[in-house]
């Protein structure tokens, strides 16, 4: 009888711990979301300041060099080939799952291997820079959590040399 009473108390204690962990996780998630929103707001303000500081006739000039463009195109081709799609599909605005993940991986790899800014990558894909930030964060998280994503990134990176 004492054993069952002790087990019951332990079960109640563990249940309370699980509830506390869940509450802490939701508090953390809320704080993380607020921090993310603040960073995005700061990025937008910096973008506005940058756009004001650069004369309009210089804003349209592409300052990337040919070597970076070649690397970007190489990444797009390798990712497309890995997923069995066309490289031009990665730049489309479609939200099909068969295109979205490869596009996000391409964005992540371009950021990682070329060091281009979020704004420069956004120009390549004709997207908003916040979409590029989201894609990079999503692939980073997926690479930590999912083995198949991590393997895909490793295989694609290996094909690029």
Residue frames as a rotation matrix with the C-alpha (Angstrom) as fourth column:
UNK 1
0.570 0.822 0.000 0.00
0.822 -0.570 0.000 0.00
0.000 0.000 -1.000 0.00
UNK 2
0.425 -0.494 -0.759 2.84
0.174 -0.778 0.604 2.41
-0.888 -0.389 -0.244 0.87
UNK 3
-0.615 -0.683 0.394 4.41
0.471 0.083 0.878 1.73
-0.633 0.726 0.270 -2.50
UNK 4
-0.136 0.658 0.741 1.25
0.963 -0.088 0.256 2.71
0.234 0.748 -0.621 -4.35
UNK 5
0.795 0.380 -0.473 0.87
0.524 -0.824 0.218 5.88
-0.307 -0.421 -0.854 -2.26
UNK 6
-0.003 -0.892 -0.453 4.51
0.142 -0.449 0.882 6.80
-0.990 -0.061 0.128 -3.02
UNK 7
-0.654 -0.198 0.730 4.00
0.710 0.173 0.683 6.15
-0.261 0.965 0.027 -6.73
UNK 8
0.347 0.881 0.320 0.87
0.924 -0.380 0.042 8.29
0.159 0.281 -0.946 -6.73
UNK 9
0.667 -0.179 -0.723 2.71
0.250 -0.860 0.444 11.19
-0.701 -0.477 -0.529 -5.07
UNK 10
-0.438 -0.898 0.037 5.54
0.257 -0.085 0.963 10.86
-0.862 0.431 0.268 -7.60
UNK 11
-0.357 0.396 0.846 3.06
0.934 0.125 0.336 10.90
0.027 0.910 -0.414 -10.49
UNK 12
0.744 0.649 -0.159 1.43
0.663 -0.747 0.053 14.08
-0.084 -0.145 -0.986 -9.16
UNK 13
0.327 -0.725 -0.606 4.88
0.102 -0.610 0.786 15.68
-0.939 -0.319 -0.126 -8.71
UNK 14
-0.651 -0.596 0.470 5.94
0.486 0.148 0.861 14.78
-0.583 0.789 0.194 -12.25
UNK 15
0.082 0.779 0.621 2.66
0.988 -0.145 0.052 16.07
0.130 0.609 -0.782 -13.63
UNK 16
0.817 0.175 -0.550 3.24
0.349 -0.909 0.230 19.42
-0.460 -0.379 -0.803 -11.91
UNK 17
-0.164 -0.956 -0.242 6.77
0.124 -0.263 0.957 19.58
-0.979 0.127 0.161 -13.32
UNK 18
-0.523 0.023 0.852 5.51
0.831 0.237 0.504 18.93
-0.190 0.971 -0.143 -16.83
UNK 19
0.561 0.807 0.183 2.96
0.823 -0.567 -0.024 21.72
0.085 0.164 -0.983 -16.42
UNK 20
0.598 -0.423 -0.681 5.62
0.113 -0.796 0.594 24.15
-0.793 -0.432 -0.429 -15.14
UNK 21
-0.518 -0.811 0.272 7.93
0.361 0.081 0.929 23.30
-0.776 0.580 0.250 -18.06
UNK 22
-0.162 0.559 0.813 5.06
0.983 0.019 0.183 23.88
0.087 0.829 -0.552 -20.48
UNK 23
0.826 0.481 -0.295 4.34
0.526 -0.845 0.094 27.28
-0.204 -0.233 -0.951 -18.92
UNK 24
0.183 -0.854 -0.486 8.01
0.035 -0.489 0.872 28.26
-0.982 -0.177 -0.060 -19.06
UNK 25
-0.577 -0.376 0.726 8.21
0.678 0.276 0.681 27.19
-0.456 0.885 0.096 -22.69
UNK 26
0.302 0.742 0.598 5.20
0.932 -0.363 -0.020 29.34
0.202 0.563 -0.801 -23.63
UNK 27
0.803 -0.099 -0.587 6.69
0.190 -0.892 0.410 32.32
-0.564 -0.441 -0.698 -21.79
UNK 28
-0.263 -0.965 0.002 9.97
0.184 -0.048 0.982 31.79
-0.947 0.258 0.190 -23.63
UNK 29
-0.350 0.192 0.917 8.17
0.926 0.217 0.308 31.50
-0.140 0.957 -0.254 -26.98
UNK 30
0.743 0.668 0.043 6.35
0.669 -0.740 -0.066 34.80
-0.012 0.078 -0.997 -26.34
UNK 31
0.538 -0.623 -0.568 9.58
-0.062 -0.701 0.711 36.56
-0.841 -0.347 -0.416 -25.41
UNK 32
-0.457 -0.716 0.527 11.34
0.470 0.309 0.827 35.07
-0.755 0.626 0.195 -28.45
UNK 33
0.076 0.589 0.804 8.56
0.995 -0.097 -0.023 36.28
0.064 0.802 -0.594 -30.74
UNK 34
0.904 0.244 -0.350 8.74
0.307 -0.941 0.139 39.78
-0.296 -0.233 -0.926 -29.25
UNK 35
0.091 -0.959 -0.270 12.52
-0.026 -0.273 0.962 39.87
-0.996 -0.080 -0.049 -29.74
UNK 36
-0.454 -0.204 0.867 12.13
0.780 0.379 0.498 38.68
-0.430 0.903 -0.013 -33.33
UNK 37
0.524 0.735 0.431 9.56
0.845 -0.511 -0.157 41.39
0.104 0.447 -0.889 -34.02
UNK 38
0.763 -0.309 -0.567 11.84
0.033 -0.859 0.511 44.03
-0.645 -0.409 -0.645 -32.49
UNK 39
-0.304 -0.935 0.180 14.76
0.211 0.118 0.970 42.89
-0.929 0.333 0.161 -34.64
UNK 40
-0.224 0.301 0.927 12.63
0.970 0.159 0.183 42.97
-0.092 0.940 -0.328 -37.77
UNK 41
0.841 0.534 -0.083 11.44
0.532 -0.846 -0.041 46.49
-0.092 -0.010 -0.996 -36.87
UNK 42
0.367 -0.802 -0.471 15.05
-0.098 -0.537 0.838 47.58
-0.925 -0.261 -0.276 -36.40
UNK 43
-0.478 -0.529 0.701 15.97
0.598 0.389 0.701 46.00
-0.643 0.755 0.130 -39.75
UNK 44
0.279 0.675 0.683 13.17
0.955 -0.267 -0.127 47.92
0.096 0.688 -0.719 -41.45
UNK 45
0.900 0.011 -0.435 14.28
0.145 -0.950 0.278 51.20
-0.410 -0.313 -0.857 -39.84
UNK 46
-0.065 -0.995 -0.074 17.86
0.024 -0.075 0.997 50.56
-0.998 0.063 0.028 -40.91
UNK 47
-0.315 0.030 0.949 16.67
0.895 0.343 0.286 49.78
-0.317 0.939 -0.135 -44.41
UNK 48
0.725 0.649 0.231 14.76
0.687 -0.703 -0.183 53.06
0.044 0.292 -0.956 -44.54
UNK 49
0.649 -0.571 -0.502 17.79
-0.136 -0.737 0.662 54.98
-0.748 -0.362 -0.556 -43.31
UNK 50
-0.354 -0.814 0.460 20.01
0.328 0.352 0.876 53.21
-0.876 0.462 0.143 -45.85
UNK 51
0.016 0.446 0.895 17.59
0.997 0.062 -0.049 53.95
-0.077 0.893 -0.443 -48.68
UNK 52
0.932 0.323 -0.165 17.54
0.325 -0.946 -0.019 57.61
-0.162 -0.036 -0.986 -47.71
UNK 53
0.381 -0.872 -0.307 21.34
-0.145 -0.384 0.912 57.78
-0.913 -0.303 -0.272 -47.54
UNK 54
-0.524 -0.565 0.638 21.92
0.504 0.398 0.766 56.29
-0.687 0.723 0.076 -51.01
UNK 55
-0.533 0.328 -0.780 21.05
-0.621 -0.778 0.098 58.55
-0.575 0.537 0.618 -53.94
UNK 56
0.426 0.854 0.300 18.17
-0.392 0.473 -0.789 57.16
-0.815 0.218 0.536 -56.04
UNK 57
0.654 -0.177 -0.736 20.30
-0.734 0.090 -0.673 56.77
0.186 0.980 -0.071 -59.16
UNK 58
-0.460 -0.883 -0.088 22.71
-0.804 0.457 -0.380 54.45
0.376 -0.104 -0.921 -57.28
UNK 59
-0.125 0.476 0.871 20.03
-0.778 0.497 -0.383 52.25
-0.615 -0.726 0.308 -55.67
UNK 60
0.829 0.553 -0.076 19.45
-0.464 0.607 -0.645 50.25
-0.311 0.570 0.761 -58.84
UNK 61
0.157 -0.849 -0.504 23.14
-0.837 0.157 -0.525 49.43
0.525 0.504 -0.686 -59.38
UNK 62
0.982 0.109 -0.153 24.02
-0.035 0.907 0.420 45.82
0.184 -0.407 0.895 -58.63
UNK 63
0.424 -0.866 0.266 27.28
-0.902 -0.429 0.043 45.86
0.076 -0.258 -0.963 -56.66
UNK 64
0.623 -0.202 0.755 27.74
-0.137 0.923 0.360 42.06
-0.770 -0.328 0.548 -56.67
UNK 65
-0.251 -0.771 -0.585 30.61
-0.849 -0.115 0.516 40.76
-0.466 0.626 -0.625 -58.70
UNK 66
0.176 0.314 -0.933 30.55
-0.857 0.516 0.012 38.04
0.485 0.797 0.359 -61.34
UNK 67
-0.742 -0.520 -0.423 32.17
-0.250 0.800 -0.546 35.49
0.622 -0.299 -0.723 -59.02
UNK 68
-0.796 0.528 0.296 29.33
-0.300 0.081 -0.951 35.83
-0.526 -0.845 0.094 -56.50
UNK 69
0.107 0.861 -0.497 26.73
-0.944 -0.069 -0.322 35.64
-0.312 0.504 0.806 -59.27
UNK 70
-0.174 -0.265 -0.949 28.38
-0.647 0.757 -0.092 32.45
0.742 0.598 -0.303 -60.55
UNK 71
-0.978 -0.204 -0.033 28.32
-0.098 0.598 -0.796 30.95
0.182 -0.775 -0.605 -57.04
UNK 72
-0.437 0.892 0.116 24.64
-0.593 -0.189 -0.783 31.86
-0.676 -0.411 0.611 -56.60
UNK 73
0.255 0.534 -0.806 23.71
-0.961 0.230 -0.152 30.31
0.105 0.814 0.572 -59.94
UNK 74
-0.542 -0.530 -0.653 25.76
-0.427 0.842 -0.330 27.22
0.724 0.100 -0.682 -59.11
UNK 75
-0.931 0.248 0.267 23.90
-0.186 0.307 -0.933 26.79
-0.314 -0.919 -0.240 -55.82
UNK 76
-0.051 0.972 -0.229 20.55
-0.823 -0.171 -0.542 27.22
-0.566 0.161 0.808 -57.57
UNK 77
0.083 0.031 -0.996 21.47
-0.850 0.524 -0.054 24.60
0.521 0.851 0.070 -60.21
UNK 78
-0.802 -0.468 -0.371 22.72
-0.225 0.812 -0.539 22.04
0.553 -0.349 -0.757 -57.66
UNK 79
-0.741 0.603 0.295 19.69
-0.328 0.058 -0.943 22.45
-0.585 -0.796 0.155 -55.36
UNK 80
0.148 0.828 -0.541 17.32
-0.940 -0.053 -0.338 22.18
-0.309 0.558 0.770 -58.33
UNK 81
-0.161 -0.280 -0.947 19.07
-0.665 0.740 -0.105 19.07
0.730 0.612 -0.305 -59.62
UNK 82
-0.968 -0.237 0.086 19.04
-0.211 0.576 -0.790 17.48
0.138 -0.782 -0.607 -56.13
UNK 83
-0.506 0.849 0.154 15.27
-0.213 0.050 -0.976 17.97
-0.836 -0.526 0.156 -55.87
UNK 84
-0.618 0.219 0.755 14.53
0.698 0.595 0.399 17.17
-0.361 0.774 -0.521 -59.52
UNK 85
0.593 0.775 -0.217 13.17
0.582 -0.599 -0.549 20.58
-0.556 0.199 -0.807 -60.46
UNK 86
0.329 -0.441 0.835 14.27
0.740 -0.430 -0.518 23.43
0.587 0.788 0.185 -62.72
UNK 87
-0.599 -0.640 -0.481 16.52
0.801 -0.494 -0.339 26.19
-0.020 -0.588 0.808 -61.32
UNK 88
-0.791 0.340 0.508 14.07
-0.095 -0.889 0.448 28.82
0.604 0.307 0.736 -62.57
UNK 89
0.186 0.900 -0.395 11.34
0.368 0.308 0.877 27.19
0.911 -0.309 -0.274 -60.42
UNK 90
-0.178 -0.339 -0.924 13.27
0.979 0.032 -0.201 28.26
0.098 -0.940 0.327 -57.31
UNK 91
-0.963 -0.232 -0.139 12.75
0.241 -0.969 -0.050 31.93
-0.123 -0.081 0.989 -58.21
UNK 92
-0.422 0.884 0.202 9.00
0.221 -0.115 0.968 31.58
0.879 0.453 -0.147 -58.89
UNK 93
-0.628 0.255 0.736 6.49
-0.710 -0.575 -0.407 32.87
0.319 -0.777 0.542 -56.38
UNK 94
0.150 0.723 -0.674 4.72
-0.275 0.686 0.674 29.50
0.950 0.084 0.302 -56.05
UNK 95
-0.100 -0.109 0.989 4.00
-0.993 -0.045 -0.105 28.11
0.056 -0.993 -0.103 -52.60
UNK 96
0.724 0.317 -0.612 3.97
-0.368 0.929 0.045 24.47
0.583 0.193 0.789 -53.63
UNK 97
0.801 -0.389 0.456 5.68
-0.363 0.290 0.885 22.32
-0.476 -0.874 0.091 -51.01
UNK 98
0.662 -0.550 0.509 7.80
0.693 0.707 -0.137 20.67
-0.284 0.443 0.850 -53.69
UNK 99
0.306 -0.534 0.788 9.31
0.515 -0.604 -0.609 24.10
0.801 0.592 0.090 -54.46
UNK 100
0.806 0.102 0.583 9.22
-0.316 -0.758 0.570 25.89
0.500 -0.644 -0.579 -51.10
UNK 101
0.854 -0.502 0.137 11.65
0.096 0.410 0.907 23.62
-0.511 -0.762 0.398 -49.23
UNK 102
0.253 -0.812 0.526 14.25
0.966 0.244 -0.088 23.56
-0.056 0.530 0.846 -52.03
UNK 103
0.394 -0.068 0.917 13.95
0.309 -0.929 -0.202 27.37
0.866 0.363 -0.345 -52.34
UNK 104
0.926 -0.024 0.376 14.49
-0.349 -0.434 0.831 27.81
0.144 -0.900 -0.411 -48.61
UNK 105
0.640 -0.746 0.187 17.50
0.507 0.592 0.627 25.49
-0.578 -0.306 0.757 -48.68
UNK 106
0.204 -0.549 0.811 18.92
0.885 -0.250 -0.393 27.42
0.418 0.798 0.434 -51.66
UNK 107
0.653 0.092 0.752 18.44
-0.102 -0.973 0.207 30.70
0.751 -0.212 -0.626 -49.78
UNK 108
0.942 -0.289 0.170 20.13
-0.134 0.142 0.981 29.25
-0.307 -0.947 0.095 -46.70
UNK 109
0.421 -0.822 0.382 23.09
0.805 0.533 0.260 27.94
-0.417 0.199 0.887 -48.70
UNK 110
0.323 -0.276 0.905 23.49
0.606 -0.674 -0.422 31.20
0.727 0.685 -0.051 -50.63
UNK 111
0.835 0.028 0.549 23.58
-0.348 -0.746 0.567 33.12
0.426 -0.665 -0.614 -47.35
UNK 112
0.840 -0.486 0.242 26.01
0.015 0.465 0.885 30.66
-0.543 -0.740 0.398 -45.79
UNK 113
0.310 -0.761 0.570 28.39
0.828 0.511 0.233 30.26
-0.468 0.400 0.788 -48.74
UNK 114
0.088 -0.279 0.956 28.42
0.786 -0.570 -0.238 33.72
0.611 0.773 0.169 -50.29
UNK 115
-0.533 -0.265 -0.804 27.91
0.786 -0.508 -0.353 36.00
-0.315 -0.820 0.479 -47.32
UNK 116
-0.622 0.401 0.673 25.39
0.270 -0.697 0.665 38.09
0.735 0.595 0.325 -49.26
UNK 117
-0.914 0.366 0.173 23.11
-0.343 -0.474 -0.811 40.23
-0.215 -0.801 0.559 -47.14
UNK 118
-0.408 0.856 0.317 19.43
0.524 0.504 -0.686 39.40
-0.747 -0.114 -0.655 -46.72
UNK 119
0.320 0.526 -0.788 18.61
-0.292 -0.736 -0.610 42.33
-0.901 0.426 -0.082 -49.00
UNK 120
-0.411 -0.559 -0.720 20.93
-0.864 -0.013 0.503 41.09
-0.291 0.829 -0.478 -51.77
UNK 121
-0.954 0.121 0.276 19.48
0.157 0.981 0.112 37.58
-0.257 0.150 -0.955 -51.59
UNK 122
-0.070 0.985 -0.159 15.99
0.312 -0.130 -0.941 39.10
-0.947 -0.115 -0.299 -51.63
UNK 123
0.074 0.029 -0.997 16.88
-0.771 -0.632 -0.076 40.77
-0.632 0.774 -0.025 -54.94
UNK 124
-0.876 -0.445 -0.185 17.96
-0.466 0.682 0.564 37.43
-0.124 0.580 -0.805 -56.41
UNK 125
-0.803 0.590 0.089 14.62
0.582 0.807 -0.099 35.81
-0.130 -0.028 -0.991 -55.54
UNK 126
-0.662 0.546 0.513 12.52
-0.110 -0.748 0.654 38.98
0.741 0.377 0.556 -55.98
UNK 127
0.235 0.658 -0.715 11.25
0.742 0.354 0.569 38.62
0.628 -0.665 -0.405 -52.42
UNK 128
0.730 0.024 0.683 11.15
-0.380 -0.816 0.435 40.78
0.568 -0.577 -0.587 -49.33
UNK 129
-0.312 -0.950 -0.003 14.21
-0.505 0.169 -0.847 40.54
0.805 -0.263 -0.532 -47.09
UNK 130
-0.208 0.293 0.933 12.03
-0.946 0.182 -0.268 39.33
-0.249 -0.939 0.240 -44.20
UNK 131
0.861 0.476 -0.179 11.10
-0.508 0.807 -0.302 36.30
0.001 0.351 0.936 -46.30
UNK 132
0.292 -0.853 -0.432 14.82
-0.220 0.380 -0.899 35.56
0.931 0.357 -0.077 -46.66
UNK 133
-0.513 -0.419 0.749 15.37
-0.794 -0.099 -0.599 35.89
0.326 -0.902 -0.282 -42.91
UNK 134
0.336 0.749 0.570 12.44
-0.866 0.484 -0.126 33.54
-0.371 -0.451 0.812 -42.28
UNK 135
0.840 -0.027 -0.541 13.77
-0.325 0.775 -0.543 30.97
0.434 0.632 0.642 -44.76
UNK 136
-0.158 -0.983 -0.094 17.24
-0.375 0.148 -0.915 30.97
0.914 -0.109 -0.392 -43.20
UNK 137
-0.467 0.035 0.883 15.86
-0.884 0.019 -0.468 30.55
-0.034 -0.999 0.022 -39.68
UNK 138
0.598 0.784 0.164 13.48
-0.764 0.620 -0.178 27.83
-0.242 -0.019 0.970 -40.77
UNK 139
0.645 -0.423 -0.636 16.22
-0.203 0.707 -0.677 25.79
0.736 0.566 0.370 -42.49
UNK 140
-0.450 -0.817 0.361 18.57
-0.585 -0.036 -0.810 26.24
0.675 -0.575 -0.462 -39.51
UNK 141
-0.173 0.484 0.858 15.88
-0.921 0.229 -0.315 24.89
-0.349 -0.844 0.406 -37.18
UNK 142
0.825 0.521 -0.217 14.95
-0.564 0.741 -0.366 22.08
-0.030 0.424 0.905 -39.56
UNK 143
0.235 -0.828 -0.510 18.61
-0.360 0.413 -0.837 21.08
0.903 0.381 -0.201 -39.91
UNK 144
-0.627 -0.418 0.657 18.83
-0.745 0.076 -0.663 20.75
0.228 -0.905 -0.359 -36.13
UNK 145
-0.136 0.730 0.670 15.57
-0.793 0.326 -0.515 18.82
-0.594 -0.601 0.534 -35.80
UNK 146
0.820 0.555 0.142 15.34
-0.323 0.652 -0.685 16.68
-0.473 0.516 0.714 -38.95
UNK 147
-0.007 -0.874 0.486 18.01
0.086 0.483 0.871 14.29
-0.996 0.048 0.072 -40.15
UNK 148
0.239 0.128 0.963 16.78
0.902 0.338 -0.269 14.28
-0.360 0.932 -0.035 -43.77
UNK 149
0.986 0.084 0.144 17.17
0.128 -0.933 -0.336 18.08
0.106 0.349 -0.931 -44.03
UNK 150
0.517 -0.855 0.032 20.63
-0.492 -0.266 0.829 17.95
-0.700 -0.444 -0.559 -42.49
UNK 151
-0.062 -0.507 0.860 21.63
0.449 0.755 0.477 15.19
-0.891 0.416 0.181 -44.94
UNK 152
0.640 0.361 0.679 20.20
0.765 -0.218 -0.605 17.13
-0.070 0.907 -0.415 -47.90
UNK 153
0.946 -0.313 -0.090 22.22
-0.308 -0.949 0.063 20.20
-0.105 -0.032 -0.994 -46.96
UNK 154
0.165 -0.925 0.343 25.37
-0.332 0.275 0.902 18.11
-0.929 -0.263 -0.262 -46.53
UNK 155
0.068 -0.101 0.993 24.84
0.737 0.675 0.018 16.34
-0.672 0.731 0.120 -49.87
UNK 156
0.861 0.291 0.418 24.13
0.501 -0.633 -0.590 19.57
0.093 0.717 -0.691 -51.74
UNK 157
0.773 -0.627 -0.098 27.12
-0.527 -0.720 0.452 21.31
-0.354 -0.298 -0.886 -50.14
UNK 158
0.055 -0.762 0.645 29.29
0.028 0.647 0.762 18.33
-0.998 -0.024 0.057 -51.06
UNK 159
0.393 0.170 0.904 28.24
0.852 0.302 -0.427 18.58
-0.346 0.938 -0.026 -54.70
UNK 160
0.988 0.025 0.154 29.36
0.080 -0.927 -0.365 22.20
0.133 0.373 -0.918 -54.83
UNK 161
0.268 -0.961 -0.065 32.89
0.582 0.216 -0.784 21.41
0.767 0.172 0.617 -53.71
